[in-house]
Amino acid sequence: MAKFCEQNSKLAETARAIDALRREYHDEVEVCIVDCFRRCLACRTQPFCRIQLTTIEAGNGSTLVEKILQTIRHGTSNN
């Protein structure tokens, strides 16, 4: 499950990542929008999510999707 901060999900790049995950990878990744992660500076500037206790950050939505898929498929994380 990829958890996205409600505030961060409003960023255009994060919204693109969420949309792509829901449309193209719904069989692999469950998307969940949750309350604040208390990462306000990152939240305003770049897309990120959490998978279990790992925070995954990226410079744009497509890179975030790639990192999420890599984490889900291989059980590793690359921040």
C-alpha positions as CSV (number, residue, x, y, z in Angstrom):
1,M,0.0,0.0,0.0
2,A,1.3,3.4,-1.0
3,K,0.2,6.1,1.5
4,F,0.1,9.7,0.3
5,C,-0.3,12.7,2.5
6,E,-3.5,14.6,1.8
7,Q,-1.8,17.9,1.4
8,N,0.9,16.5,-0.8
9,S,-1.6,14.8,-3.0
10,K,-2.7,18.2,-4.1
11,L,0.6,18.9,-5.8
12,A,0.4,18.4,-9.6
13,E,3.2,15.9,-9.8
14,T,1.9,13.9,-6.9
15,A,-1.6,13.9,-8.4
16,R,-0.2,12.6,-11.7
17,A,1.6,9.8,-9.8
18,I,-1.6,8.8,-7.9
19,D,-3.6,8.9,-11.1
20,A,-1.1,6.7,-12.9
21,L,-1.0,4.2,-10.1
22,R,-4.8,4.0,-9.9
23,R,-5.2,3.7,-13.7
24,E,-2.2,1.5,-14.8
25,Y,-1.0,-0.3,-11.7
26,H,-4.1,-0.9,-9.6
27,D,-3.4,-4.6,-9.6
28,E,0.0,-4.0,-7.9
29,V,-0.4,-0.9,-5.8
30,E,-3.2,0.1,-3.4
31,V,-3.3,3.9,-3.1
32,C,-4.4,5.4,0.1
33,I,-4.7,9.1,1.0
34,V,-4.0,9.8,4.7
35,D,-3.7,12.7,7.1
36,C,-0.6,14.8,7.5
37,F,2.9,13.1,7.6
38,R,4.4,16.2,9.3
39,R,6.9,16.7,6.5
40,C,5.7,20.1,5.6
41,L,8.8,21.4,3.7
42,A,8.9,18.3,1.5
43,C,5.2,18.3,1.2
44,R,5.2,21.7,-0.5
45,T,8.0,21.0,-2.9
46,Q,8.1,17.4,-4.1
47,P,6.0,14.2,-4.5
48,F,6.5,11.5,-1.9
49,C,4.7,8.6,-0.3
50,R,5.2,6.0,2.4
51,I,5.2,2.3,1.9
52,Q,5.2,0.7,5.4
53,L,7.7,2.8,7.3
54,T,9.8,3.8,4.2
55,T,9.4,7.3,2.7
56,I,9.9,7.4,-1.0
57,E,10.7,10.8,-2.6
58,A,11.2,11.9,-6.1
59,G,11.6,15.0,-8.2
60,N,8.5,14.3,-10.3
61,G,5.5,12.1,-10.5
62,S,6.8,9.6,-13.1
63,T,10.0,9.0,-11.1
64,L,7.9,8.5,-8.0
65,V,5.8,5.9,-9.8
66,E,9.0,4.1,-10.9
67,K,10.4,4.1,-7.4
68,I,7.1,2.9,-5.9
69,L,6.9,0.0,-8.4
70,Q,10.5,-0.9,-7.7
71,T,9.8,-1.0,-4.0
72,I,6.7,-3.1,-4.4
73,R,8.1,-5.5,-6.9
74,H,11.6,-6.0,-5.4
75,G,11.0,-5.3,-1.7
76,T,13.7,-2.6,-1.7
77,S,13.6,1.1,-1.4
78,N,15.7,3.8,-3.0
79,N,15.1,7.2,-1.5
